[in-house]
Amino acid sequence: MHWFLDLLVVLGSLGFFIFGMKLMSDAIQRVAGQKLRALLSSMTKNRFYGVLTGFLTTSVVQSSSATTVMVVSFVNAGLLTLLEATGVIMGANIGTTVTAWIVSFFGFKFQVSLFSLILAGIFFPFLFAKRDNLRNLAEFVFGFGILFQGLQFLKESVPDIRANPEILHFLQPYTEYGYFSVLLFVLVGTFITIIVQSSSATMTITMVAIAQGWLPFDLGAAMVLGENIGTTITANLAAMVGNVHAKRAARFHTLFNLIGVAWMLFIFPYFLEWIDQINRFLFHQHSVFEIADNARDQKIIESTLTDGLALFHTTFNILNTILLIGFAPAMARVVTKLTKSRSREEEGFRLQYISTGIMSTPELSIEEARKELQVFGKLVEKMNANILVLFFKRPKNKEKLYKKIATREEITDRLQAEITNYLARISKFGLSEKSAVQVKGMIRIASELERMADIFYTLSMNYKRLENERASLPESLKINLEKLYDHIYRGLKNTNLNIARDPEEIDMEAVYESEREINQMRDNLQRLIYDRIEKGQYPVEDGVIFLDFVNAAEKVGDHIVNINQALTGNSH
């Protein structure tokens, strides 16, 4: 039973570390979310800029998974091409090695637990600050403290092999098969990373294992190679519900890392010798292969081994990027051929931009929702155009047009549900005040667009009923009604352009002026219809339908105003 409690302590320590890392990463993303989004969308002019972008972004958020999920979602949203994304993915692999150096430096050379508690004490009052940035900064500091406290617990809870050599007996058979042992521990590193969903956490586990003597240095390095493969699973999970371009970006990440591990395994023993020489030259006097026998100070042993592992991790990823960056277009063509686009009939309705799968970067998901709202608005705009054709252009195949409007109305129902659910999930995470207002406005916009779609569908059904009764729009009414609906169409078209604009670029006075014109046209048409009904020129039943056509257009005008108000942050 004692061993079970020890295992729980180790798992709890690992949980502390992972929770601290997540808290720190999420906080920094909320602080720098808008800037990171701008960085990713602007600094990708070519693959080399992309490498720098991926490195900087991952160094900031301390998570290559977060960066690659970001990249996949940006490719999904059409903000990055697959070729532009390749450089960012390569840079993210280099950026994630920064975490290993931080852990090696602070976790194994210095006792930062006390320092992190002092920092937590200083920033504790900021947790209750009104300003989002101060609260997020405080959460970042607390995440930093919890991370290194968890690392300290992990080091203390894992028994020292040198003092208890009998513990190693169960591992002994797996370390004595030479090259097959290396392959085995590559798989172990892959499996652990898939389980904990963090290559940085697996890297830390590996560092503790070699520092405490559980693993020899070469098998620790093999686990690092496995971590490079395992970390690609997060992006692939996120891409499962994305479009074909997102899937290709995720597959490229996997292919890139698999090729890197493959060539490294061919020169693995020689590469480790070279890393050992560099490590001895730069940092230490002892070899990573002999340190346990030649050094008595545990701190020296830990420092030598963890620095060597961090050096291996960084050097491998830099060399892999240098070797493969020239082959990125060819690799992109390979994943494009392997991940074929399904036909439109096979795909049916699906979201084009937002990913409803894993969302590790909610602050950066808002742009995807905005893109999807633009698609939604365009669909409603097409329904408005269908009504213009149905009412005023005498189409040859009206049944086909009725069916098209009905199908589009069904799609808008699903679009509203999917977008609203997605935005609701985003809002559950800690968002900045500005982003929270944006999300609230977007939920309202989705609702307004869906109501407009309902109106256009109802209009088509009323028109069909009018024709079935062998009635039609009188020419005198048709001319004025066409002007009203054409005005509505222009207003909706401008609104769709506004969805892509920043709030300060939207001319609300022009929106209100358009609404006043619509209301005036409605009043004039209502008087005309009532007058014709009283004079017996329109049958009462037909007149009621004509009034519905007029009132429906005015309601669409109201929804247009509501959408523009939501875009500017005005909830009234």
C-alpha positions in Angstrom: 0.0 0.0 0.0 3.0 2.3 0.7 4.0 2.2 -3.0 0.5 3.3 -4.0 0.6 6.4 -1.8 4.1 7.2 -3.2 2.6 6.9 -6.7 -0.2 9.3 -5.9 2.3 11.8 -4.5 4.3 11.6 -7.8 1.1 12.0 -9.8 -0.1 14.9 -7.6 3.3 16.6 -8.0 3.0 16.2 -11.8 -0.5 17.6 -11.6 0.8 20.7 -9.8 3.4 21.2 -12.5 1.0 20.8 -15.4 -1.6 23.0 -13.7 0.9 25.7 -13.1 2.1 25.6 -16.7 -1.5 25.8 -18.0 -2.3 28.7 -15.6 0.8 30.6 -16.7 0.2 29.9 -20.4 -3.5 30.9 -20.4 -2.7 34.1 -18.5 0.0 35.2 -20.9 -2.3 34.4 -23.8 -5.0 36.7 -22.3 -2.5 39.5 -21.8 -0.9 39.2 -25.2 -3.7 37.5 -27.2 -4.5 40.3 -29.6 -0.8 41.0 -30.2 -0.1 37.3 -30.8 -2.9 37.1 -33.3 -1.5 40.1 -35.1 2.0 38.6 -35.0 0.9 35.3 -36.5 -1.2 36.9 -39.2 1.5 39.5 -40.3 4.9 37.9 -39.8 4.5 35.1 -42.2 5.6 36.7 -45.5 7.8 33.6 -46.1 8.9 30.5 -44.3 11.9 32.1 -42.6 9.7 34.8 -41.1 7.3 32.1 -40.1 10.1 30.2 -38.2 10.8 33.4 -36.3 7.1 33.9 -35.6 6.6 30.3 -34.4 9.7 30.6 -32.1 8.6 33.9 -30.6 5.0 32.9 -30.1 5.9 29.5 -28.4 8.5 31.2 -26.3 5.9 33.6 -25.0 3.0 31.1 -24.4 5.3 28.3 -23.3 3.4 25.7 -25.3 4.1 24.4 -28.8 0.7 22.7 -28.7 -1.0 26.1 -28.2 1.0 27.6 -31.1 0.3 24.7 -33.5 -3.4 24.6 -32.6 -3.4 28.4 -33.3 -1.7 27.8 -36.6 -4.2 25.0 -37.5 -7.1 27.3 -36.7 -5.7 30.1 -38.7 -5.2 27.9 -41.7 -8.8 26.7 -41.1 -9.9 30.3 -41.1 -8.1 31.2 -44.3 -5.7 33.6 -42.5 -2.7 31.5 -43.3 -1.9 29.3 -46.3 -0.5 25.8 -45.7 3.0 26.9 -47.0 3.0 29.9 -44.7 2.0 27.7 -41.8 4.9 25.3 -42.3 7.5 27.9 -41.1 5.5 28.7 -38.0 5.2 25.0 -37.1 9.0 24.6 -37.5 9.6 27.6 -35.4 7.2 26.3 -32.7 9.4 23.2 -32.4 12.4 25.4 -31.6 10.4 27.6 -29.3 9.2 24.8 -27.1 12.9 24.0 -26.2 13.0 27.3 -24.3 10.9 25.6 -21.6 13.5 22.9 -21.1 16.2 25.5 -20.4 13.9 27.4 -18.0 13.2 24.1 -16.1 16.9 23.2 -16.1 18.1 26.6 -15.0 15.5 27.4 -12.4 14.4 23.9 -11.4 17.7 22.2 -11.0 20.3 25.0 -10.3 18.3 27.2 -8.0 15.8 26.8 -5.2 13.0 29.0 -6.6 10.2 27.8 -4.4 10.8 30.5 -1.8 11.3 33.1 -4.5 8.0 32.1 -6.2 6.1 32.4 -2.8 7.5 35.9 -2.4 6.4 36.9 -5.9 2.9 35.3 -5.2 2.7 37.5 -2.0 3.6 40.6 -4.0 1.1 39.9 -6.8 -1.7 38.5 -4.6 -3.7 41.8 -4.3 -3.7 42.1 -8.1 -6.0 39.0 -8.3 -8.8 41.3 -7.2 -7.9 44.2 -9.4 -10.5 45.6 -11.8 -8.1 45.8 -14.7 -8.0 42.6 -16.7 -4.2 42.9 -17.4 -3.3 43.2 -13.7 -5.4 40.1 -12.9 -3.9 38.1 -15.8 -0.4 39.2 -14.7 -1.1 38.0 -11.2 -2.4 34.6 -12.6 0.8 34.3 -14.6 3.0 34.8 -11.5 0.9 32.3 -9.6 1.2 29.8 -12.5 5.0 30.3 -12.5 5.1 29.6 -8.7 2.8 26.6 -8.9 4.9 25.2 -11.8 8.2 25.3 -9.9 6.6 24.2 -6.7 5.2 21.2 -8.6 8.7 20.5 -10.0 10.2 20.7 -6.5 7.6 18.2 -5.2 8.3 15.9 -8.2 12.0 15.9 -7.5 11.4 15.1 -3.8 8.8 12.5 -4.4 10.8 10.5 -7.0 13.2 8.3 -4.9 17.0 8.6 -5.5 18.2 5.5 -7.3 21.7 5.9 -5.9 20.4 5.5 -2.4 17.9 2.8 -3.4 19.5 0.8 -6.2 17.1 -2.1 -5.8 14.2 0.1 -7.2 15.9 0.0 -10.6 15.6 -3.7 -11.1 12.3 -3.6 -12.9 13.6 -1.1 -15.4 16.9 -3.0 -16.0 15.6 -5.5 -18.7 14.3 -2.6 -20.9 17.6 -0.7 -20.9 19.9 -3.5 -22.1 18.7 -4.1 -25.7 20.9 -1.5 -27.3 19.3 0.1 -30.3 15.9 -1.6 -29.6 15.9 0.1 -26.1 16.3 3.4 -27.9 13.3 2.7 -30.1 11.3 1.5 -27.1 11.9 4.7 -25.2 11.0 6.8 -28.2 7.7 5.1 -28.1 7.5 5.7 -24.3 8.1 9.4 -24.8 5.5 9.5 -27.5 2.9 7.7 -25.3 3.5 9.8 -22.2 3.2 13.0 -24.2 -0.1 11.9 -25.8 -1.4 11.1 -22.3 -0.4 14.3 -20.5 -0.9 16.5 -23.6 2.2 18.5 -23.0 5.7 17.9 -24.4 7.1 20.3 -21.8 5.6 18.2 -18.9 7.1 15.0 -20.5 10.4 16.8 -20.9 10.4 17.7 -17.2 9.5 14.1 -16.2 12.5 12.9 -18.4 14.8 15.4 -16.7 13.8 14.2 -13.3 14.3 10.6 -14.4 17.8 11.1 -15.6 18.8 13.4 -12.7 17.6 10.8 -10.2 19.4 8.0 -12.0 16.3 6.2 -13.2 17.4 6.4 -16.9 20.7 6.7 -18.6 21.2 9.9 -20.6 20.9 8.2 -24.1 17.4 6.8 -23.2 16.4 10.1 -21.8 17.3 11.6 -25.2 15.3 8.9 -26.9 12.3 9.9 -24.9 12.8 13.5 -26.0 12.5 12.3 -29.6 9.3 10.6 -28.8 8.0 13.8 -27.2 8.5 15.5 -30.5 6.2 13.0 -32.1 3.6 12.9 -29.3 3.2 16.7 -29.2 1.7 16.6 -32.7 -1.4 14.8 -31.5 -3.0 18.0 -30.1 -3.0 19.8 -33.4 -4.4 16.6 -35.1 -7.2 16.4 -32.6 -8.0 20.1 -33.2 -8.0 19.6 -37.0 -10.4 16.6 -36.8 -13.4 18.9 -37.0 -11.6 21.5 -39.2 -11.6 21.8 -43.0 -9.2 20.0 -45.3 -6.6 22.8 -45.0 -6.5 22.6 -41.2 -6.1 18.8 -41.5 -3.2 19.3 -43.9 -1.4 21.7 -41.5 -1.7 19.2 -38.7 -0.5 16.4 -40.9 2.5 18.5 -42.0 3.4 18.9 -38.3 3.4 15.2 -37.8 5.3 14.5 -41.0 8.0 17.1 -40.2 8.6 15.6 -36.7 8.6 12.0 -37.9 11.2 12.8 -40.6 13.3 14.6 -38.0 13.2 11.6 -35.6 13.9 9.2 -38.4 17.2 10.8 -39.5 18.2 11.4 -36.0 17.9 7.7 -35.1 20.4 6.9 -37.9 23.1 9.0 -36.3 21.9 8.8 -32.7 25.0 7.6 -30.9 27.4 9.9 -32.8 25.1 12.9 -32.2 25.0 12.2 -28.5 28.8 12.1 -28.4 28.8 15.5 -30.2 26.2 17.0 -27.7 28.3 15.7 -24.8 31.4 17.5 -26.1 29.5 20.7 -26.6 28.0 20.4 -23.1 31.4 19.8 -21.5 32.9 22.8 -23.4 30.1 25.2 -22.6 28.9 24.3 -19.1 30.6 21.4 -17.4 33.8 19.4 -16.9 32.1 16.0 -16.7 30.7 13.8 -19.4 26.9 13.1 -19.3 27.8 9.4 -19.7 30.2 9.3 -16.7 28.9 12.0 -14.4 27.1 9.6 -12.0 30.4 7.7 -11.4 32.7 10.8 -11.2 30.7 13.4 -9.3 29.5 13.1 -5.7 27.5 16.4 -5.5 23.9 15.7 -6.5 23.6 19.3 -7.8 26.5 18.8 -10.2 25.0 15.6 -11.5 21.5 17.1 -12.0 22.9 20.3 -13.7 25.2 18.3 -16.1 22.5 15.9 -17.2 19.6 18.4 -17.5 21.7 20.9 -19.4 22.8 18.1 -21.7 19.2 17.1 -22.3 18.1 20.6 -23.0 21.1 21.1 -25.3 20.1 17.9 -27.2 16.5 19.1 -27.5 17.4 22.5 -28.8 20.2 21.4 -31.2 18.0 18.6 -32.7 15.1 21.0 -33.4 17.3 23.7 -34.9 19.1 21.3 -37.1 15.9 19.6 -38.2 14.4 23.0 -39.2 17.6 23.9 -41.1 17.7 20.6 -42.9 13.9 20.5 -43.8 12.9 24.1 -44.4 14.0 23.9 -48.0 11.8 20.8 -48.5 8.7 22.4 -47.0 6.9 22.9 -50.4 7.5 19.3 -51.3 6.3 18.1 -47.9 3.2 20.4 -48.2 2.5 18.7 -51.6 2.8 15.3 -49.9 0.3 16.1 -47.2 -2.0 17.7 -49.8 -2.0 14.4 -51.8 -2.5 12.3 -48.6 -5.3 14.5 -47.3 -7.7 14.8 -50.2 -10.7 17.2 -50.1 -14.0 15.5 -50.1 -16.7 16.5 -52.6 -19.3 19.0 -51.6 -21.9 16.3 -51.7 -19.9 14.2 -49.3 -19.3 17.1 -47.0 -22.8 18.6 -46.9 -23.2 21.4 -44.5 -20.2 22.2 -42.3 -18.6 25.2 -40.6 -16.0 26.7 -42.9 -13.8 28.4 -40.3 -14.4 27.7 -36.7 -13.1 24.5 -35.1 -15.5 22.9 -32.6 -12.8 20.6 -31.2 -10.0 21.4 -28.8 -9.8 25.1 -27.9 -6.6 25.7 -26.0 -6.4 29.3 -27.1 -9.9 30.7 -26.7 -8.7 34.4 -26.8 -7.5 33.8 -30.3 -10.6 32.0 -31.5 -12.7 35.2 -31.9 -11.3 35.9 -35.4 -12.6 32.5 -36.5 -16.1 33.3 -35.2 -16.0 36.6 -37.0 -15.1 34.8 -40.3 -18.0 32.4 -39.8 -20.4 35.3 -39.2 -19.3 36.7 -42.5 -20.2 33.4 -44.2 -23.5 33.5 -42.3 -24.2 37.1 -43.4 -23.4 36.2 -47.1 -25.8 33.3 -46.9 -28.6 35.6 -45.7 -27.7 38.1 -48.3 -28.1 35.4 -51.0 -31.6 34.6 -49.5 -32.4 38.3 -49.9 -31.2 38.2 -53.6 -33.4 35.0 -54.1 -36.5 37.0 -52.9 -35.7 39.8 -55.3 -35.5 37.3 -58.2 -38.7 35.5 -57.0 -40.8 38.7 -56.6 -39.6 40.8 -59.4 -37.6 38.9 -62.1 -40.1 36.1 -63.1 -37.6 33.1 -62.8 -38.1 30.1 -65.1 -37.9 27.4 -62.3 -39.6 28.8 -59.3 -39.8 25.4 -57.5 -36.0 25.2 -57.6 -35.8 28.7 -56.1 -38.3 27.8 -53.3 -36.2 24.7 -52.5 -33.0 26.7 -52.5 -34.4 29.2 -50.0 -35.8 26.4 -47.8 -32.4 24.7 -47.8 -30.6 27.9 -46.9 -33.0 28.5 -44.1 -32.2 25.1 -42.6 -28.5 25.8 -42.9 -28.9 29.1 -41.1 -30.6 27.3 -38.2 -27.6 25.0 -37.8 -25.1 27.9 -38.3 -26.7 29.9 -35.5 -26.6 26.9 -33.2 -23.0 26.0 -34.0 -21.7 29.5 -33.8 -23.6 30.3 -30.6 -22.3 27.1 -28.9 -18.8 27.9 -30.0 -19.0 31.4 -28.6 -20.5 30.1 -25.4 -17.5 27.8 -25.0 -15.1 30.7 -25.6 -16.9 32.8 -22.9 -16.4 30.1 -20.3 -12.6 30.9 -20.4 -11.2 34.0 -18.8 -11.5 36.7 -21.6 -10.4 40.3 -21.5 -13.2 42.8 -21.1 -12.9 43.8 -24.8 -13.1 40.2 -26.0 -16.0 39.5 -23.7 -18.0 42.4 -25.3 -17.1 41.1 -28.7 -18.3 37.6 -27.9 -21.6 38.9 -26.5 -22.1 41.0 -29.7 -21.3 38.1 -31.9 -23.9 35.9 -30.2 -26.5 38.6 -30.8 -25.5 39.0 -34.5 -25.9 35.2 -35.1 -29.4 35.5 -33.6 -30.3 38.5 -35.8 -29.1 36.8 -38.9 -31.1 33.7 -38.2 -34.2 35.8 -37.7 -33.7 37.5 -41.1 -33.3 34.1 -42.7 -36.7 33.0 -41.1 -38.3 36.2 -42.5 -37.0 35.5 -46.1 -38.2 31.9 -45.9 -41.7 33.0 -44.7 -41.8 35.5 -47.5 -41.1 32.8 -50.1 -43.9 30.6 -48.6 -46.4 33.5 -48.6 -45.5 34.3 -52.2 -46.0 30.7 -53.1 -49.5 30.7 -51.5 -50.3 33.9 -53.3 -49.4 32.3 -56.7 -51.3 29.1 -55.8 -54.4 31.3 -55.4 -53.7 32.6 -58.9 -53.0 36.1 -57.7 -49.9 38.2 -58.4 -48.3 41.5 -57.4 -50.0 44.4 -59.1 -47.5 46.4 -61.2 -48.1 49.7 -59.3 -47.3 47.9 -56.1 -44.4 45.9 -57.5 -42.4 49.0 -58.6 -42.5 50.5 -55.1 -42.0 47.2 -53.3 -38.9 46.5 -55.4 -37.4 49.8 -54.4 -37.9 48.8 -50.7 -36.4 45.4 -51.1 -33.5 46.7 -53.1 -32.8 49.2 -50.4 -32.9 46.3 -47.8 -30.4 44.4 -50.0 -28.0 47.2 -50.1 -28.2 47.7 -46.3 -27.6 44.0 -45.7 -24.6 44.0 -48.1 -23.1 47.0 -46.3 -23.7 45.2 -42.9 -21.8 42.2 -44.1 -18.9 44.4 -45.0 -19.1 46.0 -41.5 -18.8 42.5 -39.9 -15.2 42.4 -41.2 -14.5 46.0 -40.1 -13.2 47.4 -36.7 -16.0 49.0 -34.7 -14.6 52.5 -35.1 -14.8 52.1 -38.9 -18.6 51.6 -38.9 -20.7 54.6 -39.9 -23.8 54.2 -37.6 -25.3 57.5 -38.8 -25.5 56.1 -42.3 -27.2 52.9 -40.8 -29.8 55.0 -39.0 -30.4 57.2 -42.0 -31.1 54.0 -44.0 -33.5 52.8 -41.4 -35.4 56.1 -41.5 -35.7 55.8 -45.3 -37.0 52.2 -44.9 -39.6 53.3 -42.4 -40.7 56.1 -44.7 -41.1 53.7 -47.6 -43.0 51.3 -45.4 -45.4 54.0 -44.3 -46.0 55.1 -47.9 -46.7 51.5 -49.1 -49.0 50.8 -46.2 -51.1 53.9 -47.0 -51.2 52.8 -50.7 -52.3 49.2 -49.9 -55.0 50.3 -47.4 -56.3 52.8 -49.9 -56.5 50.2 -52.6 -58.2 47.8 -50.3 -60.8 50.4 -49.3 -61.5 51.1 -53.0 -61.9 47.5 -53.7 -58.9 47.4 -56.1 -57.2 44.7 -54.0 -59.0 41.7 -52.5 -58.7 41.8 -48.7 -56.9 38.5 -48.6 -54.3 39.6 -51.2 -54.0 43.0 -49.5 -53.1 41.3 -46.2 -50.3 39.3 -47.9 -49.1 42.6 -49.5 -49.0 44.2 -46.1 -47.0 41.2 -44.8 -44.4 41.8 -47.6 -44.0 45.4 -46.6 -43.8 44.8 -42.8 -41.4 41.9 -43.3 -39.0 44.2 -45.1 -39.2 46.8 -42.3 -38.4 44.0 -39.7 -35.3 43.1 -41.8 -34.3 46.7 -41.6 -34.6 46.6 -37.8 -32.4 43.5 -37.7 -29.8 45.3 -39.8 -29.7 48.1 -37.3 -29.4 45.6 -34.4 -26.4 43.9 -36.0 -24.6 47.1 -36.6 -25.2 48.2 -33.0 -23.8 44.8 -31.8 -20.8 45.3 -34.0 -20.0 48.7 -32.3 -20.6 47.3 -28.8 -23.9 49.0 -28.3 -26.4 46.5 -26.8 -29.4 48.8 -27.0 
